[in-house]
Amino acid sequence: MPTSRPPSSRAGLSPRREPTQARATATRAAILEAAARVLEQGGLSAFNTNRVAEVAGISIGSLYQYYPHKAALLVALSEQQTAGLVDRFDDAITRLGPATLARGIRALIEVALAHQFERPQLAAALDYAERELPMSPTLQLHRHALLASLVAFLSAHRAEVAGDLRQVAADLRTIVQSLIDGAALRGEPNGKPLRARVERAALGYLGYRPS
């Protein structure tokens, strides 16, 4: 596992420049995609702003107009990836409609698995980086939104869920994320055995017993 650690202070983690025009928005997107590719190819040990600028096809000075250092890039990537997970999660809940509790939990686990294994090297690198970086306000908001969505889903099945809904949602998120992250770190593929274990753990926590 990489040993280099990004700065631990919140200072300077936000982008220096927020895009206000289409060209600036495209440049920022290109920088973040380049950063993702660098992480996928070499992990955190090979991650630096010079390499990101090279892959993005821009000067280091241009990159610094948006992100002052690599920690800011890592935070921005984490925010982007978590926002994407929230969108997927909300979309899945909307499509579920009046689904049973068990069917809904299984569908949400599918979302979590797809998110982790769509770009597994990137997800693994960001999982590690997030443990070393301070929590940005934006990332914190995204995580709160994810939890709120899960609480809203559970509230529709209140008669089947014992205890405080917010605590139950937080526990479910921890159970699912821990199992999926652990499998990804071991190099286990996204397949039926992993899915079955995650479903068994999540539904077992809820006290669900197949009829």
C-alpha positions in Angstrom: 0.0 0.0 0.0 1.4 3.5 -0.8 3.2 5.2 2.0 3.2 8.8 0.8 0.6 10.9 2.6 -1.1 14.1 1.3 -1.3 17.2 3.5 -3.5 16.8 6.6 -4.7 20.3 6.8 -8.0 21.5 5.3 -6.2 24.6 4.0 -5.9 24.8 0.2 -8.0 21.7 -0.5 -10.6 23.5 -2.5 -10.0 24.3 -6.1 -8.4 27.8 -6.7 -10.6 28.5 -9.6 -14.2 27.5 -10.1 -15.2 27.1 -13.8 -17.5 29.8 -15.0 -17.3 29.2 -18.8 -17.6 26.1 -20.9 -13.9 26.0 -21.7 -13.0 26.2 -18.0 -15.4 23.5 -17.2 -13.9 21.3 -19.9 -10.4 22.0 -18.6 -11.4 21.0 -15.1 -13.0 17.8 -16.3 -9.9 17.0 -18.3 -7.7 17.5 -15.3 -9.8 15.3 -13.1 -10.0 12.5 -15.7 -6.2 12.7 -16.1 -5.8 12.5 -12.4 -8.1 9.4 -12.3 -6.0 7.8 -15.0 -2.7 8.5 -13.2 -4.1 6.9 -10.1 -5.4 3.9 -12.0 -2.0 3.4 -13.7 0.4 3.9 -10.8 -1.5 4.4 -7.6 -0.8 7.1 -5.0 3.0 6.4 -5.1 3.1 7.7 -8.7 0.6 10.4 -8.3 1.9 14.0 -8.7 0.7 17.2 -10.3 3.4 17.1 -13.0 2.2 13.7 -14.2 -1.4 14.8 -14.1 -0.7 17.9 -16.2 1.2 15.8 -18.7 -1.6 13.3 -19.1 -4.2 16.2 -19.3 -2.1 17.9 -22.0 -1.8 21.2 -20.2 1.0 23.1 -18.5 1.6 22.7 -14.8 0.8 26.4 -14.4 -2.6 25.9 -15.9 -3.2 23.0 -13.6 -2.3 25.1 -10.6 -4.9 27.7 -11.6 -7.5 25.0 -10.7 -5.8 22.8 -8.1 -2.9 24.1 -5.9 -1.5 20.7 -5.1 -2.1 17.0 -5.3 -4.2 16.8 -2.2 -6.7 19.3 -3.7 -6.9 17.0 -6.8 -7.5 13.9 -4.6 -10.3 15.7 -2.7 -11.9 16.9 -6.0 -11.8 13.3 -7.3 -13.3 11.9 -4.1 -16.1 14.5 -4.3 -16.8 13.7 -7.9 -16.9 9.9 -7.3 -19.1 10.2 -4.3 -21.5 12.6 -6.1 -21.8 10.0 -8.8 -22.6 7.3 -6.2 -25.3 9.5 -4.7 -26.9 10.1 -8.1 -26.9 6.3 -8.8 -28.3 5.6 -5.4 -31.1 8.2 -5.7 -32.0 6.9 -9.2 -32.1 3.3 -7.9 -34.4 4.3 -5.1 -36.7 6.2 -7.5 -36.9 3.2 -9.8 -37.6 0.8 -6.9 -41.0 2.3 -6.1 -43.0 0.0 -3.7 -40.3 -2.7 -3.7 -40.0 -5.0 -0.7 -37.3 -4.3 1.8 -35.2 -7.3 0.7 -35.5 -6.5 -3.0 -34.6 -2.8 -2.3 -31.5 -3.7 -0.2 -30.4 -6.1 -3.0 -30.8 -3.4 -5.6 -28.8 -0.9 -3.5 -26.1 -3.4 -3.0 -25.9 -3.8 -6.8 -25.3 0.0 -7.0 -22.5 -0.1 -4.5 -20.8 -3.0 -6.3 -21.1 -1.4 -9.7 -19.6 1.8 -8.3 -16.6 0.1 -6.7 -15.8 -2.2 -9.6 -16.5 0.1 -12.5 -13.0 1.6 -12.0 -11.6 -0.6 -9.2 -8.0 0.8 -9.1 -9.3 4.3 -8.9 -11.8 3.4 -6.1 -9.1 1.6 -4.1 -6.7 4.5 -4.4 -9.3 7.0 -3.3 -10.5 4.8 -0.4 -6.9 4.9 0.9 -6.5 8.6 0.2 -9.8 9.5 2.0 -8.5 7.9 5.2 -5.5 10.3 5.1 -7.2 13.5 3.9 -9.4 15.7 6.1 -13.1 15.6 5.2 -14.0 18.4 2.8 -17.3 20.2 3.4 -18.5 19.1 -0.1 -17.6 15.5 0.5 -19.3 15.6 3.9 -22.5 16.9 2.2 -22.4 14.1 -0.4 -22.1 11.5 2.4 -24.9 13.0 4.3 -27.1 12.9 1.2 -26.3 9.3 0.7 -27.2 8.5 4.3 -30.4 10.5 4.0 -31.5 8.6 0.9 -31.0 5.3 2.7 -33.0 6.6 5.7 -35.8 7.6 3.3 -35.9 4.1 1.8 -35.9 2.4 5.2 -38.6 4.7 6.4 -40.9 3.3 3.8 -40.5 -0.1 5.5 -40.6 1.1 9.1 -42.6 -1.8 10.3 -39.8 -4.2 9.3 -36.9 -2.1 10.6 -36.2 -2.0 14.3 -34.3 0.8 16.0 -33.3 4.3 15.0 -33.4 4.6 11.2 -30.4 6.8 10.9 -28.3 4.5 13.0 -29.5 1.5 11.0 -28.7 3.3 7.8 -25.2 4.1 9.0 -24.6 0.5 10.1 -25.8 -0.8 6.8 -23.5 1.5 4.9 -20.6 0.4 7.0 -21.3 -3.3 6.6 -21.7 -3.0 2.8 -18.8 -0.7 2.2 -16.4 -2.8 4.4 -17.2 -6.1 2.7 -16.9 -4.6 -0.8 -13.7 -2.7 0.0 -12.2 -5.7 1.5 -13.0 -7.9 -1.4 -11.6 -5.3 -3.8 -8.4 -5.0 -1.9 -8.0 -8.8 -2.1 -8.5 -8.7 -5.9 -11.8 -10.6 -5.7 -14.0 -9.9 -8.7 -17.5 -8.6 -8.7 -19.4 -11.8 -8.9 -22.2 -13.9 -7.4 -20.2 -15.1 -4.4 -19.3 -11.6 -3.3 -22.9 -10.3 -3.9 -24.3 -13.2 -1.9 -22.1 -12.5 1.1 -22.9 -8.8 1.1 -26.6 -9.5 0.8 -26.5 -12.1 3.6 -24.7 -9.6 5.9 -26.9 -6.7 5.2 -30.2 -8.6 5.3 -29.1 -10.5 8.4 -28.3 -7.3 10.2 -31.9 -6.2 9.5 -33.2 -9.5 10.8 -34.6 -10.6 7.4 -35.2 -14.3 7.1 -36.1 -15.7 3.7 -39.6 -17.3 3.7 
